[in-house]
């Protein structure tokens, strides 16, 4: 009987082979460059937290998805299900060491014990960016601008950032006299795109009444323009409602900023966007790829002014968004938009017995110092084997040093695709050529 353990992974988890991980890393690199251009700085937090930290404000449905267990020290612990709640704990713990407002971004894995589907796994990468320490239209708008800029950097095609304000929905339900139904109604409306308008109306009617369900459906149905939709929403809250007016002013300011930056066509008011998590208190948003709307939101978030209050008495209002890298990558693959990068060496230094390893590695290091990625083939195998290795890995060129070329003082470079060899009289001329290849792809 075999003593080998069957190699396998858990359902909802997966390995990343080099090609897939290279694409994901390329996507992450472009996102990080965008975040830094807006002044965001990186942080990291533990994957494992005390369960009470993570379960304090997620909400009933989220709690059911948390991987929770007792560790070897009999502590009640859980794997983080998002990057926002750990960030709230982070801010409460380190606020005195930081400056405010604080802009962070964080790329890391999260875990949710939920049903798997296309582009959705139980272990996946999230990419969050937040501004904490200010409750302003400027911060809200900066998150929206970052979303649109990040999507542009990834070349995902046209996007639509749908924006709403939880304060308006709260005031509308208060005007209907059903504030006590806020959480259940919000979560039902949040399912609108999954189940459709008719089923949403039926679910709302089951929770409240058919009459109220009709009024909620009217409230969340957009009008011809964002301005018309906003006027209707405020009127349904009661035109003398100061909180509704303030929420409307905040939305108007965000739209004005987006328009001034040239993104007005990409940012729209959608009263059906509510976000199901309990911790959102103000503006909320979801992002759709117009060429592939069926995959759902690839970037969502909102304002959470009270989240850190679970861990500190300090006032730490925040706003942020989260990009699901794996879902976004699945969408890009489906659209045929690969993320290009410089994942593999540009040059393989071929290994021949006529040249010492010290010389080969010396040449490789000189190329690296000049900004050209390279690697040395470790053994003096047949050239056909070395060529095959390079082609499988995607290395386009092979430097072919041997005793004769060293004696003549030339550097032979083989183009593996064309099967042609060019001799360069100096390292500088070789580097100049390779840099031009990198620049022009």
DRENVEXKOL-623959 format. One record per residue (C-alpha): residue in three letters; x, z, y. Coordinates in steps of 0.25 Angstrom, whole numbers, plus 2048, in hexadecimal, padded with zeros to 3 digits. Each point is the difference from the previous one (the first is absolute). Layout:
// DRENVEXKOL-623959
+---------+-----+-----+-----+
! residuo !   x !   z !   y !
+---------+-----+-----+-----+
!     ALA !   X !   Z !   Y !
...
+---------+-----+-----+-----+
// end
This chain:
// DRENVEXKOL-623959
+---------+-----+-----+-----+
! residuo !   x !   z !   y !
+---------+-----+-----+-----+
!     UNK ! 800 ! 800 ! 800 !
!     UNK ! 805 ! 7FC ! 80E !
!     UNK ! 805 ! 80C ! 809 !
!     UNK ! 7FF ! 7F8 ! 80C !
!     UNK ! 7F6 ! 804 ! 80B !
!     UNK ! 7F6 ! 7F5 ! 804 !
!     UNK ! 804 ! 7FC ! 80E !
!     UNK ! 7F3 ! 800 ! 809 !
!     UNK ! 7FB ! 805 ! 80D !
!     UNK ! 7F3 ! 807 ! 804 !
!     UNK ! 7F4 ! 7F9 ! 804 !
!     UNK ! 800 ! 7FD ! 80F !
!     UNK ! 80F ! 801 ! 800 !
!     UNK ! 80A ! 7F5 ! 7FF !
!     UNK ! 80F ! 7FC ! 800 !
!     UNK ! 805 ! 7F7 ! 80B !
!     UNK ! 80A ! 7F5 ! 7FC !
!     UNK ! 80A ! 7FC ! 80A !
!     UNK ! 7F8 ! 7F4 ! 805 !
!     UNK ! 7F4 ! 809 ! 803 !
!     UNK ! 808 ! 80B ! 806 !
!     UNK ! 808 ! 7F6 ! 808 !
!     UNK ! 7F3 ! 7FB ! 806 !
!     UNK ! 7FB ! 80E ! 803 !
!     UNK ! 80D ! 804 ! 806 !
!     UNK ! 800 ! 7F4 ! 809 !
!     UNK ! 7F2 ! 803 ! 805 !
!     UNK ! 804 ! 80F ! 802 !
!     UNK ! 80C ! 7FB ! 808 !
!     UNK ! 7F7 ! 7F8 ! 80A !
!     UNK ! 7F6 ! 80B ! 801 !
!     UNK ! 80B ! 80A ! 804 !
!     UNK ! 806 ! 7F7 ! 80A !
!     UNK ! 7F2 ! 7FF ! 807 !
!     UNK ! 7FE ! 80F ! 800 !
!     UNK ! 80E ! 802 ! 806 !
!     UNK ! 7FD ! 7F6 ! 80B !
!     UNK ! 7F4 ! 809 ! 804 !
!     UNK ! 809 ! 80D ! 800 !
!     UNK ! 7FC ! 805 ! 7F2 !
!     UNK ! 80A ! 808 ! 7F8 !
!     UNK ! 801 ! 802 ! 7F1 !
!     UNK ! 7FD ! 80D ! 7F9 !
!     UNK ! 7FE ! 805 ! 7F1 !
!     UNK ! 7F8 ! 80B ! 7F9 !
!     UNK ! 800 ! 805 ! 7F2 !
!     UNK ! 7F8 ! 7F8 ! 7F5 !
!     UNK ! 7FB ! 80E ! 7FB !
!     UNK ! 7F9 ! 80A ! 809 !
!     UNK ! 7F8 ! 80D ! 7FE !
!     UNK ! 7F2 ! 7FC ! 7FC !
!     UNK ! 7FA ! 808 ! 80B !
!     UNK ! 808 ! 7F7 ! 80A !
!     UNK ! 7FA ! 7F3 ! 7FB !
!     UNK ! 7F2 ! 804 ! 7FD !
!     UNK ! 7FD ! 807 ! 80D !
!     UNK ! 7F9 ! 7F5 ! 807 !
!     UNK ! 800 ! 7F4 ! 7F7 !
!     UNK ! 7F1 ! 800 ! 7FC !
!     UNK ! 7F9 ! 801 ! 7F3 !
!     UNK ! 802 ! 7F2 ! 7FB !
!     UNK ! 80F ! 801 ! 803 !
!     UNK ! 802 ! 80D ! 7F9 !
!     UNK ! 7FB ! 7FA ! 7F3 !
!     UNK ! 80B ! 7F5 ! 801 !
!     UNK ! 80C ! 80A ! 802 !
!     UNK ! 80A ! 802 ! 7F5 !
!     UNK ! 800 ! 80F ! 7FF !
!     UNK ! 807 ! 809 ! 7F6 !
!     UNK ! 808 ! 80D ! 7FF !
!     UNK ! 80F ! 7FF ! 800 !
!     UNK ! 80A ! 808 ! 7F7 !
!     UNK ! 7FF ! 80B ! 80B !
!     UNK ! 7F1 ! 801 ! 7FE !
!     UNK ! 7FE ! 7FB ! 80E !
!     UNK ! 7F4 ! 7F8 ! 803 !
!     UNK ! 806 ! 7F2 ! 805 !
!     UNK ! 7FB ! 7F2 ! 802 !
!     UNK ! 806 ! 7F2 ! 803 !
!     UNK ! 7FD ! 7FB ! 80E !
!     UNK ! 7F4 ! 7F7 ! 800 !
!     UNK ! 804 ! 7FA ! 80E !
!     UNK ! 80A ! 802 ! 80A !
!     UNK ! 7F7 ! 805 ! 80B !
!     UNK ! 7FD ! 80E ! 7FB !
!     UNK ! 80F ! 803 ! 7FD !
!     UNK ! 803 ! 7FC ! 80E !
!     UNK ! 7F7 ! 80A ! 806 !
!     UNK ! 807 ! 80B ! 7F8 !
!     UNK ! 80D ! 7FA ! 804 !
!     UNK ! 7FC ! 800 ! 80F !
!     UNK ! 7FB ! 80F ! 7FF !
!     UNK ! 80D ! 804 ! 7F9 !
!     UNK ! 80A ! 7F8 ! 809 !
!     UNK ! 7F9 ! 7FF ! 80E !
!     UNK ! 809 ! 809 ! 807 !
!     UNK ! 80C ! 7F7 ! 7FB !
!     UNK ! 7FA ! 7F3 ! 805 !
!     UNK ! 7FC ! 7FA ! 80D !
!     UNK ! 7F1 ! 7FC ! 804 !
!     UNK ! 7FA ! 7F6 ! 7FF !
!     UNK ! 807 ! 7FE ! 7F3 !
!     UNK ! 800 ! 7F2 ! 7FA !
!     UNK ! 803 ! 7FF ! 7F1 !
!     UNK ! 7FF ! 7F6 ! 7F5 !
!     UNK ! 801 ! 803 ! 7F1 !
!     UNK ! 801 ! 7F7 ! 7F4 !
!     UNK ! 7FE ! 807 ! 7F3 !
!     UNK ! 7F9 ! 800 ! 7F3 !
!     UNK ! 7F2 ! 807 ! 7FF !
!     UNK ! 7F7 ! 803 ! 7F3 !
!     UNK ! 7F1 ! 7FF ! 7FE !
!     UNK ! 7F9 ! 802 ! 7F3 !
!     UNK ! 7F6 ! 7F5 ! 803 !
!     UNK ! 7FB ! 7F3 ! 7F9 !
!     UNK ! 80A ! 7F5 ! 800 !
!     UNK ! 7FD ! 7F2 ! 806 !
!     UNK ! 807 ! 7F4 ! 806 !
!     UNK ! 80B ! 805 ! 809 !
!     UNK ! 7FC ! 80E ! 7FE !
!     UNK ! 808 ! 80A ! 7F7 !
!     UNK ! 800 ! 80F ! 7FD !
!     UNK ! 80F ! 800 ! 805 !
!     UNK ! 802 ! 7F8 ! 80D !
!     UNK ! 808 ! 7FF ! 80C !
!     UNK ! 7FA ! 803 ! 80E !
!     UNK ! 806 ! 7FE ! 80D !
!     UNK ! 7FB ! 809 ! 80B !
!     UNK ! 803 ! 800 ! 80F !
!     UNK ! 7FA ! 80B ! 80A !
!     UNK ! 801 ! 805 ! 80E !
!     UNK ! 7FE ! 80F ! 801 !
!     UNK ! 7FF ! 809 ! 80C !
!     UNK ! 7F7 ! 7F8 ! 809 !
!     UNK ! 7F1 ! 7FD ! 800 !
!     UNK ! 800 ! 7F3 ! 808 !
!     UNK ! 7FB ! 7F2 ! 800 !
!     UNK ! 80F ! 7FC ! 802 !
!     UNK ! 803 ! 806 ! 7F2 !
!     UNK ! 7F4 ! 7FA ! 7FA !
!     UNK ! 803 ! 7F2 ! 805 !
!     UNK ! 80F ! 801 ! 7FC !
!     UNK ! 7FB ! 802 ! 7F1 !
!     UNK ! 7F7 ! 7F4 ! 801 !
!     UNK ! 80B ! 7F8 ! 807 !
!     UNK ! 80A ! 804 ! 7F5 !
!     UNK ! 7F6 ! 7FC ! 7F5 !
!     UNK ! 7FF ! 7F2 ! 806 !
!     UNK ! 80F ! 7FE ! 803 !
!     UNK ! 803 ! 805 ! 7F2 !
!     UNK ! 7F7 ! 7F5 ! 7FA !
!     UNK ! 806 ! 7F6 ! 809 !
!     UNK ! 80E ! 803 ! 7FB !
!     UNK ! 7FB ! 7FF ! 7F2 !
!     UNK ! 7FA ! 7F2 ! 802 !
!     UNK ! 7F3 ! 804 ! 7F9 !
!     UNK ! 7F8 ! 7F6 ! 808 !
!     UNK ! 7F4 ! 804 ! 80A !
!     UNK ! 7FC ! 80F ! 7FF !
!     UNK ! 7F4 ! 807 ! 805 !
!     UNK ! 801 ! 80F ! 804 !
!     UNK ! 7F2 ! 806 ! 800 !
!     UNK ! 7FF ! 80C ! 809 !
!     UNK ! 7F6 ! 80B ! 801 !
!     UNK ! 7FF ! 80E ! 805 !
!     UNK ! 7FB ! 80C ! 7F7 !
!     UNK ! 7FB ! 807 ! 80D !
!     UNK ! 7F6 ! 7F6 ! 802 !
!     UNK ! 7FB ! 801 ! 7F2 !
!     UNK ! 7FF ! 80F ! 801 !
!     UNK ! 7F8 ! 7FF ! 80D !
!     UNK ! 7F7 ! 7F6 ! 7FA !
!     UNK ! 7FD ! 809 ! 7F4 !
!     UNK ! 7FE ! 80C ! 80A !
!     UNK ! 7F6 ! 7F8 ! 808 !
!     UNK ! 7F8 ! 7FD ! 7F3 !
!     UNK ! 801 ! 80F ! 7FD !
!     UNK ! 807 ! 7FF ! 7F3 !
!     UNK ! 80E ! 805 ! 804 !
!     UNK ! 800 ! 808 ! 7F3 !
!     UNK ! 800 ! 7F3 ! 7F8 !
!     UNK ! 80D ! 7FA ! 807 !
!     UNK ! 80A ! 801 ! 7F4 !
!     UNK ! 7F6 ! 7FA ! 7F6 !
!     UNK ! 7FB ! 7F5 ! 80A !
!     UNK ! 80F ! 7FC ! 804 !
!     UNK ! 804 ! 7FF ! 7F1 !
!     UNK ! 7F4 ! 7F7 ! 7FD !
!     UNK ! 802 ! 7F7 ! 80C !
!     UNK ! 80F ! 7FF ! 7FC !
!     UNK ! 7FC ! 7F9 ! 7F3 !
!     UNK ! 7F8 ! 7F5 ! 808 !
!     UNK ! 80A ! 7F5 ! 7FD !
!     UNK ! 801 ! 804 ! 7F1 !
!     UNK ! 7F1 ! 801 ! 7FD !
!     UNK ! 7FA ! 7F7 ! 80B !
!     UNK ! 7F5 ! 803 ! 80B !
!     UNK ! 7F4 ! 801 ! 7F7 !
!     UNK ! 806 ! 80A ! 7F6 !
!     UNK ! 806 ! 808 ! 80C !
!     UNK ! 7F2 ! 801 ! 806 !
!     UNK ! 7FA ! 805 ! 7F3 !
!     UNK ! 80B ! 80B ! 7FE !
!     UNK ! 7FE ! 804 ! 80E !
!     UNK ! 7F1 ! 801 ! 7FE !
!     UNK ! 802 ! 809 ! 7F3 !
!     UNK ! 809 ! 809 ! 809 !
!     UNK ! 7F7 ! 801 ! 80C !
!     UNK ! 7F3 ! 7F7 ! 802 !
!     UNK ! 7FD ! 7F1 ! 800 !
!     UNK ! 7FD ! 801 ! 80F !
!     UNK ! 80E ! 807 ! 803 !
!     UNK ! 807 ! 7F6 ! 7F7 !
!     UNK ! 7FA ! 7F4 ! 808 !
!     UNK ! 805 ! 807 ! 80D !
!     UNK ! 80E ! 802 ! 7FA !
!     UNK ! 801 ! 7F2 ! 7FB !
!     UNK ! 7FC ! 7FB ! 80E !
!     UNK ! 80B ! 809 ! 806 !
!     UNK ! 80B ! 7FA ! 7F7 !
!     UNK ! 7FC ! 7F2 ! 802 !
!     UNK ! 809 ! 7F8 ! 80A !
!     UNK ! 7FA ! 7F8 ! 80B !
!     UNK ! 805 ! 7F3 ! 806 !
!     UNK ! 80D ! 806 ! 807 !
!     UNK ! 807 ! 80D ! 800 !
!     UNK ! 7FB ! 804 ! 80E !
!     UNK ! 7F1 ! 7FD ! 7FB !
!     UNK ! 802 ! 808 ! 7F4 !
!     UNK ! 806 ! 80C ! 808 !
!     UNK ! 7F5 ! 800 ! 80A !
!     UNK ! 7F6 ! 801 ! 7F4 !
!     UNK ! 807 ! 80B ! 7F9 !
!     UNK ! 801 ! 808 ! 80D !
!     UNK ! 7F1 ! 7FE ! 803 !
!     UNK ! 7FC ! 804 ! 7F2 !
!     UNK ! 808 ! 80D ! 802 !
!     UNK ! 7F9 ! 803 ! 80D !
!     UNK ! 805 ! 7FA ! 80D !
!     UNK ! 802 ! 80E ! 806 !
!     UNK ! 808 ! 805 ! 7F4 !
!     UNK ! 80E ! 803 ! 807 !
!     UNK ! 807 ! 800 ! 7F2 !
!     UNK ! 7FB ! 7F3 ! 7FC !
!     UNK ! 804 ! 7FA ! 80E !
!     UNK ! 80E ! 806 ! 7FF !
!     UNK ! 801 ! 7FA ! 7F2 !
!     UNK ! 7FC ! 7F2 ! 805 !
!     UNK ! 80A ! 801 ! 80C !
!     UNK ! 80B ! 803 ! 7F6 !
!     UNK ! 7FC ! 7F3 ! 7F8 !
!     UNK ! 7FF ! 7F8 ! 80D !
!     UNK ! 80E ! 804 ! 804 !
!     UNK ! 806 ! 7FD ! 7F2 !
!     UNK ! 7F9 ! 7F2 ! 801 !
!     UNK ! 805 ! 7FE ! 80E !
!     UNK ! 80F ! 803 ! 7FC !
!     UNK ! 7FF ! 7F7 ! 7F3 !
!     UNK ! 7FB ! 7F5 ! 809 !
!     UNK ! 80B ! 802 ! 80A !
!     UNK ! 80A ! 7FF ! 7F5 !
!     UNK ! 7FA ! 7F3 ! 7FB !
!     UNK ! 7F9 ! 806 ! 7F4 !
!     UNK ! 7F2 ! 800 ! 805 !
!     UNK ! 7FB ! 7F6 ! 7F6 !
!     UNK ! 806 ! 808 ! 7F4 !
!     UNK ! 7F9 ! 80D ! 804 !
!     UNK ! 7F1 ! 802 ! 7FF !
!     UNK ! 7F6 ! 80B ! 800 !
!     UNK ! 7F9 ! 802 ! 7F3 !
!     UNK ! 7F6 ! 80C ! 7FF !
!     UNK ! 800 ! 800 ! 7F1 !
!     UNK ! 80F ! 804 ! 7FF !
!     UNK ! 7FF ! 810 ! 7FE !
!     UNK ! 80C ! 803 ! 7F6 !
!     UNK ! 7FB ! 80A ! 7F5 !
!     UNK ! 80B ! 80B ! 802 !
!     UNK ! 7FB ! 80C ! 808 !
!     UNK ! 80C ! 802 ! 809 !
!     UNK ! 7FD ! 7F4 ! 809 !
!     UNK ! 7FA ! 805 ! 80E !
!     UNK ! 801 ! 7F4 ! 809 !
!     UNK ! 804 ! 7F1 ! 7FF !
!     UNK ! 801 ! 7FA ! 7F2 !
!     UNK ! 804 ! 7F2 ! 7FC !
!     UNK ! 802 ! 7F7 ! 7F4 !
!     UNK ! 808 ! 7F3 ! 7FF !
!     UNK ! 7FB ! 7F3 ! 7F9 !
!     UNK ! 808 ! 7F4 ! 7FC !
!     UNK ! 7F6 ! 7F5 ! 805 !
!     UNK ! 806 ! 7F6 ! 7F5 !
!     UNK ! 7FD ! 80B ! 7F5 !
!     UNK ! 7F5 ! 80A ! 804 !
!     UNK ! 7FC ! 803 ! 7F2 !
!     UNK ! 80D ! 809 ! 7FE !
!     UNK ! 7FB ! 80A ! 80A !
!     UNK ! 807 ! 807 ! 80B !
!     UNK ! 80F ! 7FF ! 800 !
!     UNK ! 802 ! 80A ! 80B !
!     UNK ! 7F7 ! 80B ! 804 !
!     UNK ! 800 ! 80D ! 807 !
!     UNK ! 7FB ! 807 ! 80D !
!     UNK ! 801 ! 80D ! 808 !
!     UNK ! 800 ! 80D ! 7FA !
!     UNK ! 801 ! 80B ! 80B !
!     UNK ! 7FD ! 80C ! 7F7 !
!     UNK ! 808 ! 7FD ! 7F4 !
!     UNK ! 80C ! 808 ! 803 !
!     UNK ! 7F7 ! 80C ! 804 !
!     UNK ! 800 ! 803 ! 7F1 !
!     UNK ! 80E ! 805 ! 801 !
!     UNK ! 803 ! 804 ! 80E !
!     UNK ! 7F8 ! 805 ! 80D !
!     UNK ! 808 ! 7F6 ! 808 !
!     UNK ! 7F8 ! 7F4 ! 806 !
!     UNK ! 806 ! 7F4 ! 7F9 !
!     UNK ! 7F7 ! 7F4 ! 802 !
!     UNK ! 804 ! 7F4 ! 7F8 !
!     UNK ! 7FD ! 7F1 ! 7FD !
!     UNK ! 805 ! 7F7 ! 7F6 !
!     UNK ! 7FF ! 7F5 ! 7F5 !
!     UNK ! 804 ! 7FE ! 7F2 !
!     UNK ! 804 ! 7F2 ! 7FA !
!     UNK ! 7FE ! 7FF ! 7F1 !
!     UNK ! 80D ! 7F8 ! 7FC !
!     UNK ! 7FC ! 7FD ! 7F2 !
!     UNK ! 7F2 ! 7FB ! 804 !
!     UNK ! 806 ! 7F8 ! 80C !
!     UNK ! 80B ! 7FA ! 7F6 !
!     UNK ! 7F5 ! 7FC ! 7F6 !
!     UNK ! 7F9 ! 7F9 ! 80C !
!     UNK ! 80C ! 7F9 ! 805 !
!     UNK ! 803 ! 7FB ! 7F1 !
!     UNK ! 7F2 ! 7FB ! 7FF !
!     UNK ! 801 ! 7F8 ! 80D !
!     UNK ! 80E ! 7FA ! 7FC !
!     UNK ! 807 ! 807 ! 80B !
!     UNK ! 80D ! 806 ! 7FA !
!     UNK ! 808 ! 80A ! 808 !
!     UNK ! 80E ! 7FA ! 802 !
!     UNK ! 80C ! 809 ! 801 !
!     UNK ! 80F ! 800 ! 7FC !
!     UNK ! 7FE ! 807 ! 7F3 !
!     UNK ! 80C ! 7FA ! 7F7 !
!     UNK ! 80E ! 7FD ! 803 !
!     UNK ! 803 ! 7F3 ! 807 !
!     UNK ! 80C ! 7FE ! 7F8 !
!     UNK ! 805 ! 803 ! 7F2 !
!     UNK ! 80F ! 801 ! 7FE !
!     UNK ! 803 ! 7F9 ! 7F3 !
!     UNK ! 809 ! 807 ! 7F6 !
!     UNK ! 80B ! 7F8 ! 7FA !
!     UNK ! 80C ! 806 ! 7F8 !
!     UNK ! 809 ! 7F9 ! 80A !
!     UNK ! 7FD ! 809 ! 80B !
!     UNK ! 801 ! 80F ! 800 !
!     UNK ! 7F4 ! 809 ! 802 !
!     UNK ! 807 ! 806 ! 80C !
!     UNK ! 800 ! 7F3 ! 807 !
!     UNK ! 7F2 ! 7FD ! 7FC !
!     UNK ! 7FB ! 80D ! 806 !
!     UNK ! 809 ! 7FE ! 80C !
!     UNK ! 7F9 ! 7F3 ! 803 !
!     UNK ! 7F2 ! 806 ! 7FE !
!     UNK ! 803 ! 80B ! 80A !
!     UNK ! 806 ! 7F7 ! 80A !
!     UNK ! 7F3 ! 7F8 ! 7FF !
!     UNK ! 7F7 ! 80D ! 802 !
!     UNK ! 808 ! 804 ! 80C !
!     UNK ! 7FD ! 7F3 ! 806 !
!     UNK ! 7F1 ! 802 ! 7FD !
!     UNK ! 7FF ! 7F8 ! 7F3 !
!     UNK ! 7FA ! 807 ! 7F4 !
!     UNK ! 808 ! 7FD ! 7F4 !
!     UNK ! 802 ! 805 ! 7F2 !
!     UNK ! 80B ! 7FE ! 7F5 !
!     UNK ! 7FC ! 7FC ! 7F2 !
!     UNK ! 806 ! 80C ! 7F8 !
!     UNK ! 806 ! 7F8 ! 7F4 !
!     UNK ! 807 ! 7F3 ! 7FE !
!     UNK ! 7F5 ! 7F9 ! 7F8 !
!     UNK ! 7FE ! 7F1 ! 7FF !
!     UNK ! 7FC ! 7FA ! 80E !
!     UNK ! 7F3 ! 7FB ! 7FA !
!     UNK ! 7FC ! 80E ! 7FD !
!     UNK ! 804 ! 804 ! 80E !
!     UNK ! 7F8 ! 7F5 ! 806 !
!     UNK ! 7F4 ! 803 ! 7F8 !
!     UNK ! 801 ! 80F ! 805 !
!     UNK ! 801 ! 7FC ! 80E !
!     UNK ! 7F4 ! 7F6 ! 7FF !
!     UNK ! 7F7 ! 80A ! 7F9 !
!     UNK ! 803 ! 80A ! 80B !
!     UNK ! 7FE ! 7F6 ! 80B !
!     UNK ! 80F ! 800 ! 805 !
!     UNK ! 801 ! 7F2 ! 807 !
!     UNK ! 810 ! 7FF ! 801 !
!     UNK ! 80C ! 804 ! 7F7 !
!     UNK ! 80E ! 801 ! 805 !
!     UNK ! 809 ! 7FA ! 7F6 !
!     UNK ! 80E ! 806 ! 802 !
!     UNK ! 80B ! 7FC ! 7F5 !
!     UNK ! 80F ! 7FF ! 800 !
!     UNK ! 800 ! 7F2 ! 806 !
!     UNK ! 7F7 ! 803 ! 80C !
!     UNK ! 808 ! 80D ! 803 !
!     UNK ! 80D ! 7F8 ! 800 !
!     UNK ! 7FA ! 7F5 ! 809 !
!     UNK ! 7FA ! 80B ! 809 !
!     UNK ! 7F2 ! 7FB ! 7FF !
!     UNK ! 7F2 ! 806 ! 7FD !
!     UNK ! 7F7 ! 7F8 ! 7F7 !
!     UNK ! 7F2 ! 802 ! 802 !
!     UNK ! 7F6 ! 7FB ! 7F6 !
!     UNK ! 7F1 ! 7FD ! 804 !
!     UNK ! 7F9 ! 803 ! 7F3 !
!     UNK ! 7F4 ! 7F8 ! 803 !
!     UNK ! 807 ! 7F4 ! 803 !
!     UNK ! 80B ! 802 ! 7F6 !
!     UNK ! 80A ! 7FC ! 80C !
!     UNK ! 80D ! 807 ! 804 !
!     UNK ! 806 ! 801 ! 80E !
!     UNK ! 80E ! 805 ! 803 !
!     UNK ! 802 ! 808 ! 80C !
!     UNK ! 80E ! 802 ! 806 !
!     UNK ! 7FD ! 80E ! 806 !
!     UNK ! 7F8 ! 80C ! 7FE !
!     UNK ! 7FA ! 7FE ! 80E !
!     UNK ! 7FB ! 7F2 ! 7FD !
!     UNK ! 7FA ! 805 ! 7F3 !
!     UNK ! 7F9 ! 80B ! 808 !
!     UNK ! 7FB ! 7F7 ! 80B !
!     UNK ! 7FA ! 7F7 ! 7F6 !
!     UNK ! 7F9 ! 80B ! 7F8 !
!     UNK ! 7FB ! 806 ! 80D !
!     UNK ! 7FA ! 7F3 ! 804 !
!     UNK ! 7F9 ! 7FF ! 7F2 !
!     UNK ! 7FA ! 80E ! 802 !
!     UNK ! 7FB ! 7FD ! 80E !
!     UNK ! 7F9 ! 7F3 ! 7FC !
!     UNK ! 7FB ! 806 ! 7F2 !
+---------+-----+-----+-----+
// end
